[in-house]
Amino acid sequence: MALAELPERTRMAFEMHRFGDAKLREIAAALNISVPFAHRLVADAVQHCKQRLGWP
């Protein structure tokens, strides 16, 4: 499964955003990271999943 391949913090950020409807600022606070870094983690996870699923 594509999500299982992600680093834990990246997976957590993605799950919080996509499945928990958390805002980036909420993810940043929960993971003790900056908002831009929270955005980067979510974007990295989305890109990884797209690649693993063969989406453009």
mmJSON file of the N, C-alpha and C atoms, coordinates in Angstrom:
{"data_MODEL":{"atom_site":{
"group_PDB":["ATOM","ATOM","ATOM","ATOM","ATOM","ATOM","ATOM","ATOM","ATOM","ATOM","ATOM","ATOM","ATOM","ATOM","ATOM","ATOM","ATOM","ATOM","ATOM","ATOM","ATOM","ATOM","ATOM","ATOM","ATOM","ATOM","ATOM","ATOM","ATOM","ATOM","ATOM","ATOM","ATOM","ATOM","ATOM","ATOM","ATOM","ATOM","ATOM","ATOM","ATOM","ATOM","ATOM","ATOM","ATOM","ATOM","ATOM","ATOM","ATOM","ATOM","ATOM","ATOM","ATOM","ATOM","ATOM","ATOM","ATOM","ATOM","ATOM","ATOM","ATOM","ATOM","ATOM","ATOM","ATOM","ATOM","ATOM","ATOM","ATOM","ATOM","ATOM","ATOM","ATOM","ATOM","ATOM","ATOM","ATOM","ATOM","ATOM","ATOM","ATOM","ATOM","ATOM","ATOM","ATOM","ATOM","ATOM","ATOM","ATOM","ATOM","ATOM","ATOM","ATOM","ATOM","ATOM","ATOM","ATOM","ATOM","ATOM","ATOM","ATOM","ATOM","ATOM","ATOM","ATOM","ATOM","ATOM","ATOM","ATOM","ATOM","ATOM","ATOM","ATOM","ATOM","ATOM","ATOM","ATOM","ATOM","ATOM","ATOM","ATOM","ATOM","ATOM","ATOM","ATOM","ATOM","ATOM","ATOM","ATOM","ATOM","ATOM","ATOM","ATOM","ATOM","ATOM","ATOM","ATOM","ATOM","ATOM","ATOM","ATOM","ATOM","ATOM","ATOM","ATOM","ATOM","ATOM","ATOM","ATOM","ATOM","ATOM","ATOM","ATOM","ATOM","ATOM","ATOM","ATOM","ATOM","ATOM","ATOM","ATOM","ATOM","ATOM","ATOM","ATOM","ATOM","ATOM","ATOM"],
"id":[1,2,3,4,5,6,7,8,9,10,11,12,13,14,15,16,17,18,19,20,21,22,23,24,25,26,27,28,29,30,31,32,33,34,35,36,37,38,39,40,41,42,43,44,45,46,47,48,49,50,51,52,53,54,55,56,57,58,59,60,61,62,63,64,65,66,67,68,69,70,71,72,73,74,75,76,77,78,79,80,81,82,83,84,85,86,87,88,89,90,91,92,93,94,95,96,97,98,99,100,101,102,103,104,105,106,107,108,109,110,111,112,113,114,115,116,117,118,119,120,121,122,123,124,125,126,127,128,129,130,131,132,133,134,135,136,137,138,139,140,141,142,143,144,145,146,147,148,149,150,151,152,153,154,155,156,157,158,159,160,161,162,163,164,165,166,167,168],
"type_symbol":["N","C","C","N","C","C","N","C","C","N","C","C","N","C","C","N","C","C","N","C","C","N","C","C","N","C","C","N","C","C","N","C","C","N","C","C","N","C","C","N","C","C","N","C","C","N","C","C","N","C","C","N","C","C","N","C","C","N","C","C","N","C","C","N","C","C","N","C","C","N","C","C","N","C","C","N","C","C","N","C","C","N","C","C","N","C","C","N","C","C","N","C","C","N","C","C","N","C","C","N","C","C","N","C","C","N","C","C","N","C","C","N","C","C","N","C","C","N","C","C","N","C","C","N","C","C","N","C","C","N","C","C","N","C","C","N","C","C","N","C","C","N","C","C","N","C","C","N","C","C","N","C","C","N","C","C","N","C","C","N","C","C","N","C","C","N","C","C"],
"label_atom_id":["N","CA","C","N","CA","C","N","CA","C","N","CA","C","N","CA","C","N","CA","C","N","CA","C","N","CA","C","N","CA","C","N","CA","C","N","CA","C","N","CA","C","N","CA","C","N","CA","C","N","CA","C","N","CA","C","N","CA","C","N","CA","C","N","CA","C","N","CA","C","N","CA","C","N","CA","C","N","CA","C","N","CA","C","N","CA","C","N","CA","C","N","CA","C","N","CA","C","N","CA","C","N","CA","C","N","CA","C","N","CA","C","N","CA","C","N","CA","C","N","CA","C","N","CA","C","N","CA","C","N","CA","C","N","CA","C","N","CA","C","N","CA","C","N","CA","C","N","CA","C","N","CA","C","N","CA","C","N","CA","C","N","CA","C","N","CA","C","N","CA","C","N","CA","C","N","CA","C","N","CA","C","N","CA","C","N","CA","C","N","CA","C","N","CA","C"],
"label_alt_id":[null,null,null,null,null,null,null,null,null,null,null,null,null,null,null,null,null,null,null,null,null,null,null,null,null,null,null,null,null,null,null,null,null,null,null,null,null,null,null,null,null,null,null,null,null,null,null,null,null,null,null,null,null,null,null,null,null,null,null,null,null,null,null,null,null,null,null,null,null,null,null,null,null,null,null,null,null,null,null,null,null,null,null,null,null,null,null,null,null,null,null,null,null,null,null,null,null,null,null,null,null,null,null,null,null,null,null,null,null,null,null,null,null,null,null,null,null,null,null,null,null,null,null,null,null,null,null,null,null,null,null,null,null,null,null,null,null,null,null,null,null,null,null,null,null,null,null,null,null,null,null,null,null,null,null,null,null,null,null,null,null,null,null,null,null,null,null,null],
"label_comp_id":["MET","MET","MET","ALA","ALA","ALA","LEU","LEU","LEU","ALA","ALA","ALA","GLU","GLU","GLU","LEU","LEU","LEU","PRO","PRO","PRO","GLU","GLU","GLU","ARG","ARG","ARG","THR","THR","THR","ARG","ARG","ARG","MET","MET","MET","ALA","ALA","ALA","PHE","PHE","PHE","GLU","GLU","GLU","MET","MET","MET","HIS","HIS","HIS","ARG","ARG","ARG","PHE","PHE","PHE","GLY","GLY","GLY","ASP","ASP","ASP","ALA","ALA","ALA","LYS","LYS","LYS","LEU","LEU","LEU","ARG","ARG","ARG","GLU","GLU","GLU","ILE","ILE","ILE","ALA","ALA","ALA","ALA","ALA","ALA","ALA","ALA","ALA","LEU","LEU","LEU","ASN","ASN","ASN","ILE","ILE","ILE","SER","SER","SER","VAL","VAL","VAL","PRO","PRO","PRO","PHE","PHE","PHE","ALA","ALA","ALA","HIS","HIS","HIS","ARG","ARG","ARG","LEU","LEU","LEU","VAL","VAL","VAL","ALA","ALA","ALA","ASP","ASP","ASP","ALA","ALA","ALA","VAL","VAL","VAL","GLN","GLN","GLN","HIS","HIS","HIS","CYS","CYS","CYS","LYS","LYS","LYS","GLN","GLN","GLN","ARG","ARG","ARG","LEU","LEU","LEU","GLY","GLY","GLY","TRP","TRP","TRP","PRO","PRO","PRO"],
"label_asym_id":["A","A","A","A","A","A","A","A","A","A","A","A","A","A","A","A","A","A","A","A","A","A","A","A","A","A","A","A","A","A","A","A","A","A","A","A","A","A","A","A","A","A","A","A","A","A","A","A","A","A","A","A","A","A","A","A","A","A","A","A","A","A","A","A","A","A","A","A","A","A","A","A","A","A","A","A","A","A","A","A","A","A","A","A","A","A","A","A","A","A","A","A","A","A","A","A","A","A","A","A","A","A","A","A","A","A","A","A","A","A","A","A","A","A","A","A","A","A","A","A","A","A","A","A","A","A","A","A","A","A","A","A","A","A","A","A","A","A","A","A","A","A","A","A","A","A","A","A","A","A","A","A","A","A","A","A","A","A","A","A","A","A","A","A","A","A","A","A"],
"label_entity_id":["1","1","1","1","1","1","1","1","1","1","1","1","1","1","1","1","1","1","1","1","1","1","1","1","1","1","1","1","1","1","1","1","1","1","1","1","1","1","1","1","1","1","1","1","1","1","1","1","1","1","1","1","1","1","1","1","1","1","1","1","1","1","1","1","1","1","1","1","1","1","1","1","1","1","1","1","1","1","1","1","1","1","1","1","1","1","1","1","1","1","1","1","1","1","1","1","1","1","1","1","1","1","1","1","1","1","1","1","1","1","1","1","1","1","1","1","1","1","1","1","1","1","1","1","1","1","1","1","1","1","1","1","1","1","1","1","1","1","1","1","1","1","1","1","1","1","1","1","1","1","1","1","1","1","1","1","1","1","1","1","1","1","1","1","1","1","1","1"],
"label_seq_id":[1,1,1,2,2,2,3,3,3,4,4,4,5,5,5,6,6,6,7,7,7,8,8,8,9,9,9,10,10,10,11,11,11,12,12,12,13,13,13,14,14,14,15,15,15,16,16,16,17,17,17,18,18,18,19,19,19,20,20,20,21,21,21,22,22,22,23,23,23,24,24,24,25,25,25,26,26,26,27,27,27,28,28,28,29,29,29,30,30,30,31,31,31,32,32,32,33,33,33,34,34,34,35,35,35,36,36,36,37,37,37,38,38,38,39,39,39,40,40,40,41,41,41,42,42,42,43,43,43,44,44,44,45,45,45,46,46,46,47,47,47,48,48,48,49,49,49,50,50,50,51,51,51,52,52,52,53,53,53,54,54,54,55,55,55,56,56,56],
"pdbx_PDB_ins_code":[null,null,null,null,null,null,null,null,null,null,null,null,null,null,null,null,null,null,null,null,null,null,null,null,null,null,null,null,null,null,null,null,null,null,null,null,null,null,null,null,null,null,null,null,null,null,null,null,null,null,null,null,null,null,null,null,null,null,null,null,null,null,null,null,null,null,null,null,null,null,null,null,null,null,null,null,null,null,null,null,null,null,null,null,null,null,null,null,null,null,null,null,null,null,null,null,null,null,null,null,null,null,null,null,null,null,null,null,null,null,null,null,null,null,null,null,null,null,null,null,null,null,null,null,null,null,null,null,null,null,null,null,null,null,null,null,null,null,null,null,null,null,null,null,null,null,null,null,null,null,null,null,null,null,null,null,null,null,null,null,null,null,null,null,null,null,null,null],
"Cartn_x":[0.837,0.0,0.887,0.538,1.356,1.552,0.526,0.653,1.639,1.692,2.598,4.064,4.324,5.693,6.205,5.317,5.691,6.35,7.234,7.739,6.558,6.685,5.567,4.975,5.824,5.309,4.588,5.089,4.44,3.083,3.041,1.784,0.764,1.231,0.331,-0.244,0.6,0.139,-0.896,-0.628,-1.554,-2.892,-2.844,-4.078,-4.881,-4.204,-4.901,-5.599,-4.922,-5.466,-6.587,-6.335,-7.29,-8.444,-8.157,-9.191,-9.783,-9.012,-9.487,-9.9,-9.78,-10.132,-9.395,-8.211,-7.423,-6.835,-6.815,-6.18,-4.666,-3.925,-2.469,-1.955,-2.565,-2.122,-2.384,-3.458,-3.75,-2.738,-2.385,-1.384,-0.04,0.318,1.582,1.644,0.568,0.54,0.63,-0.087,-0.095,1.264,1.971,3.255,4.445,4.132,5.17,6.136,5.541,6.306,5.699,6.353,5.821,4.696,3.872,2.786,3.339,4.379,4.926,5.451,6.045,6.541,5.381,4.299,3.106,2.577,2.545,2.109,3.003,4.302,5.262,5.062,4.808,4.589,3.345,2.265,1.035,1.251,1.906,2.163,3.053,4.066,4.945,4.153,3.262,2.453,1.521,0.911,0.025,0.813,1.981,2.808,3.217,3.612,4.011,2.85,1.679,0.519,0.155,0.224,-0.054,0.914,2.182,3.186,2.938,2.657,2.433,1.185,0.197,-1.05,-0.974,0.144,0.334,-0.464,-0.794,-1.533,-0.542,-0.962,-0.065,0.156],
"Cartn_y":[-1.179,0.0,1.25,2.205,3.407,4.172,4.285,5.043,4.394,3.09,2.379,2.624,3.029,3.291,4.665,5.522,6.885,6.931,7.907,8.126,8.443,8.08,8.205,9.609,10.62,11.986,12.421,12.028,12.36,11.678,10.413,9.67,10.293,10.652,11.257,12.576,13.411,14.692,14.461,13.504,13.202,12.699,11.759,11.205,12.267,13.121,14.192,15.122,15.435,16.372,15.746,14.573,13.955,13.248,12.571,11.768,12.462,13.368,14.05,15.487,15.94,17.318,18.366,18.03,18.991,20.05,21.267,22.366,22.262,22.881,22.817,23.365,24.419,24.971,23.995,23.21,22.204,21.055,20.669,19.618,20.098,21.319,21.886,21.898,22.311,22.351,20.947,20.004,18.634,17.955,18.268,17.627,18.492,19.686,20.618,20.987,21.358,21.778,23.073,23.686,24.915,24.584,25.587,25.412,25.1,25.814,25.455,24.015,23.547,22.171,21.184,21.509,20.656,20.547,21.666,21.665,20.768,20.879,20.075,18.581,18.199,16.784,16.246,17.018,16.588,16.493,17.492,17.483,16.309,16.016,14.875,13.568,13.441,12.225,12.071,13.163,13.122,12.701,13.293,12.955,11.487,11.007,9.601,8.667,8.962,8.11,8.136,9.304,9.408,8.545,8.628,7.83,6.335,5.924,4.498,3.976,4.839,4.441,4.626,5.174,5.366,6.511,7.491,8.656,9.696,10.481,11.534,12.664],
"Cartn_z":[0.0,0.0,0.0,-0.799,-0.982,0.323,1.141,2.385,3.345,3.356,4.26,3.905,2.697,2.244,2.677,3.11,3.481,4.859,5.074,6.434,7.363,8.613,9.545,9.611,9.728,9.85,8.581,7.428,6.155,6.068,6.447,6.432,7.389,8.567,9.548,9.029,8.438,7.897,6.803,5.925,4.835,5.377,6.306,6.864,7.602,8.354,9.066,8.075,6.983,6.002,5.171,4.616,3.699,4.393,5.474,6.133,7.351,7.961,9.153,8.912,7.662,7.295,8.117,8.603,9.374,8.449,8.925,8.205,8.393,7.483,7.575,8.903,9.411,10.693,11.834,11.733,12.755,12.688,11.476,11.292,11.836,11.501,11.967,13.495,14.131,15.59,16.184,15.61,16.129,15.983,14.899,14.628,15.056,15.605,16.053,14.925,13.78,12.61,12.085,11.112,10.523,9.545,9.278,8.308,6.913,6.433,5.116,5.064,6.164,6.174,6.188,6.889,6.877,5.446,4.741,3.348,2.504,2.723,1.958,2.208,3.454,3.775,3.066,3.103,2.446,0.934,0.362,-1.086,-1.48,-0.676,-0.955,-0.931,0.034,0.144,-1.06,-1.47,-2.638,-3.873,-4.061,-5.217,-5.187,-4.031,-3.902,-4.265,-3.738,-4.015,-5.503,-6.112,-7.553,-8.349,-8.005,-8.725,-8.541,-7.327,-7.054,-7.747,-7.952,-8.625,-10.131,-10.6,-12.031,-12.617,-11.764,-12.247,-12.747,-13.743,-14.271,-13.291],
"occupancy":[1.0,1.0,1.0,1.0,1.0,1.0,1.0,1.0,1.0,1.0,1.0,1.0,1.0,1.0,1.0,1.0,1.0,1.0,1.0,1.0,1.0,1.0,1.0,1.0,1.0,1.0,1.0,1.0,1.0,1.0,1.0,1.0,1.0,1.0,1.0,1.0,1.0,1.0,1.0,1.0,1.0,1.0,1.0,1.0,1.0,1.0,1.0,1.0,1.0,1.0,1.0,1.0,1.0,1.0,1.0,1.0,1.0,1.0,1.0,1.0,1.0,1.0,1.0,1.0,1.0,1.0,1.0,1.0,1.0,1.0,1.0,1.0,1.0,1.0,1.0,1.0,1.0,1.0,1.0,1.0,1.0,1.0,1.0,1.0,1.0,1.0,1.0,1.0,1.0,1.0,1.0,1.0,1.0,1.0,1.0,1.0,1.0,1.0,1.0,1.0,1.0,1.0,1.0,1.0,1.0,1.0,1.0,1.0,1.0,1.0,1.0,1.0,1.0,1.0,1.0,1.0,1.0,1.0,1.0,1.0,1.0,1.0,1.0,1.0,1.0,1.0,1.0,1.0,1.0,1.0,1.0,1.0,1.0,1.0,1.0,1.0,1.0,1.0,1.0,1.0,1.0,1.0,1.0,1.0,1.0,1.0,1.0,1.0,1.0,1.0,1.0,1.0,1.0,1.0,1.0,1.0,1.0,1.0,1.0,1.0,1.0,1.0,1.0,1.0,1.0,1.0,1.0,1.0],
"B_iso_or_equiv":[0.0,0.0,0.0,0.0,0.0,0.0,0.0,0.0,0.0,0.0,0.0,0.0,0.0,0.0,0.0,0.0,0.0,0.0,0.0,0.0,0.0,0.0,0.0,0.0,0.0,0.0,0.0,0.0,0.0,0.0,0.0,0.0,0.0,0.0,0.0,0.0,0.0,0.0,0.0,0.0,0.0,0.0,0.0,0.0,0.0,0.0,0.0,0.0,0.0,0.0,0.0,0.0,0.0,0.0,0.0,0.0,0.0,0.0,0.0,0.0,0.0,0.0,0.0,0.0,0.0,0.0,0.0,0.0,0.0,0.0,0.0,0.0,0.0,0.0,0.0,0.0,0.0,0.0,0.0,0.0,0.0,0.0,0.0,0.0,0.0,0.0,0.0,0.0,0.0,0.0,0.0,0.0,0.0,0.0,0.0,0.0,0.0,0.0,0.0,0.0,0.0,0.0,0.0,0.0,0.0,0.0,0.0,0.0,0.0,0.0,0.0,0.0,0.0,0.0,0.0,0.0,0.0,0.0,0.0,0.0,0.0,0.0,0.0,0.0,0.0,0.0,0.0,0.0,0.0,0.0,0.0,0.0,0.0,0.0,0.0,0.0,0.0,0.0,0.0,0.0,0.0,0.0,0.0,0.0,0.0,0.0,0.0,0.0,0.0,0.0,0.0,0.0,0.0,0.0,0.0,0.0,0.0,0.0,0.0,0.0,0.0,0.0,0.0,0.0,0.0,0.0,0.0,0.0],
"pdbx_formal_charge":[null,null,null,null,null,null,null,null,null,null,null,null,null,null,null,null,null,null,null,null,null,null,null,null,null,null,null,null,null,null,null,null,null,null,null,null,null,null,null,null,null,null,null,null,null,null,null,null,null,null,null,null,null,null,null,null,null,null,null,null,null,null,null,null,null,null,null,null,null,null,null,null,null,null,null,null,null,null,null,null,null,null,null,null,null,null,null,null,null,null,null,null,null,null,null,null,null,null,null,null,null,null,null,null,null,null,null,null,null,null,null,null,null,null,null,null,null,null,null,null,null,null,null,null,null,null,null,null,null,null,null,null,null,null,null,null,null,null,null,null,null,null,null,null,null,null,null,null,null,null,null,null,null,null,null,null,null,null,null,null,null,null,null,null,null,null,null,null],
"auth_seq_id":[1,1,1,2,2,2,3,3,3,4,4,4,5,5,5,6,6,6,7,7,7,8,8,8,9,9,9,10,10,10,11,11,11,12,12,12,13,13,13,14,14,14,15,15,15,16,16,16,17,17,17,18,18,18,19,19,19,20,20,20,21,21,21,22,22,22,23,23,23,24,24,24,25,25,25,26,26,26,27,27,27,28,28,28,29,29,29,30,30,30,31,31,31,32,32,32,33,33,33,34,34,34,35,35,35,36,36,36,37,37,37,38,38,38,39,39,39,40,40,40,41,41,41,42,42,42,43,43,43,44,44,44,45,45,45,46,46,46,47,47,47,48,48,48,49,49,49,50,50,50,51,51,51,52,52,52,53,53,53,54,54,54,55,55,55,56,56,56],
"auth_comp_id":["MET","MET","MET","ALA","ALA","ALA","LEU","LEU","LEU","ALA","ALA","ALA","GLU","GLU","GLU","LEU","LEU","LEU","PRO","PRO","PRO","GLU","GLU","GLU","ARG","ARG","ARG","THR","THR","THR","ARG","ARG","ARG","MET","MET","MET","ALA","ALA","ALA","PHE","PHE","PHE","GLU","GLU","GLU","MET","MET","MET","HIS","HIS","HIS","ARG","ARG","ARG","PHE","PHE","PHE","GLY","GLY","GLY","ASP","ASP","ASP","ALA","ALA","ALA","LYS","LYS","LYS","LEU","LEU","LEU","ARG","ARG","ARG","GLU","GLU","GLU","ILE","ILE","ILE","ALA","ALA","ALA","ALA","ALA","ALA","ALA","ALA","ALA","LEU","LEU","LEU","ASN","ASN","ASN","ILE","ILE","ILE","SER","SER","SER","VAL","VAL","VAL","PRO","PRO","PRO","PHE","PHE","PHE","ALA","ALA","ALA","HIS","HIS","HIS","ARG","ARG","ARG","LEU","LEU","LEU","VAL","VAL","VAL","ALA","ALA","ALA","ASP","ASP","ASP","ALA","ALA","ALA","VAL","VAL","VAL","GLN","GLN","GLN","HIS","HIS","HIS","CYS","CYS","CYS","LYS","LYS","LYS","GLN","GLN","GLN","ARG","ARG","ARG","LEU","LEU","LEU","GLY","GLY","GLY","TRP","TRP","TRP","PRO","PRO","PRO"],
"auth_asym_id":["A","A","A","A","A","A","A","A","A","A","A","A","A","A","A","A","A","A","A","A","A","A","A","A","A","A","A","A","A","A","A","A","A","A","A","A","A","A","A","A","A","A","A","A","A","A","A","A","A","A","A","A","A","A","A","A","A","A","A","A","A","A","A","A","A","A","A","A","A","A","A","A","A","A","A","A","A","A","A","A","A","A","A","A","A","A","A","A","A","A","A","A","A","A","A","A","A","A","A","A","A","A","A","A","A","A","A","A","A","A","A","A","A","A","A","A","A","A","A","A","A","A","A","A","A","A","A","A","A","A","A","A","A","A","A","A","A","A","A","A","A","A","A","A","A","A","A","A","A","A","A","A","A","A","A","A","A","A","A","A","A","A","A","A","A","A","A","A"],
"auth_atom_id":["N","CA","C","N","CA","C","N","CA","C","N","CA","C","N","CA","C","N","CA","C","N","CA","C","N","CA","C","N","CA","C","N","CA","C","N","CA","C","N","CA","C","N","CA","C","N","CA","C","N","CA","C","N","CA","C","N","CA","C","N","CA","C","N","CA","C","N","CA","C","N","CA","C","N","CA","C","N","CA","C","N","CA","C","N","CA","C","N","CA","C","N","CA","C","N","CA","C","N","CA","C","N","CA","C","N","CA","C","N","CA","C","N","CA","C","N","CA","C","N","CA","C","N","CA","C","N","CA","C","N","CA","C","N","CA","C","N","CA","C","N","CA","C","N","CA","C","N","CA","C","N","CA","C","N","CA","C","N","CA","C","N","CA","C","N","CA","C","N","CA","C","N","CA","C","N","CA","C","N","CA","C","N","CA","C","N","CA","C","N","CA","C","N","CA","C"],
"pdbx_PDB_model_num":[1,1,1,1,1,1,1,1,1,1,1,1,1,1,1,1,1,1,1,1,1,1,1,1,1,1,1,1,1,1,1,1,1,1,1,1,1,1,1,1,1,1,1,1,1,1,1,1,1,1,1,1,1,1,1,1,1,1,1,1,1,1,1,1,1,1,1,1,1,1,1,1,1,1,1,1,1,1,1,1,1,1,1,1,1,1,1,1,1,1,1,1,1,1,1,1,1,1,1,1,1,1,1,1,1,1,1,1,1,1,1,1,1,1,1,1,1,1,1,1,1,1,1,1,1,1,1,1,1,1,1,1,1,1,1,1,1,1,1,1,1,1,1,1,1,1,1,1,1,1,1,1,1,1,1,1,1,1,1,1,1,1,1,1,1,1,1,1]
}}}
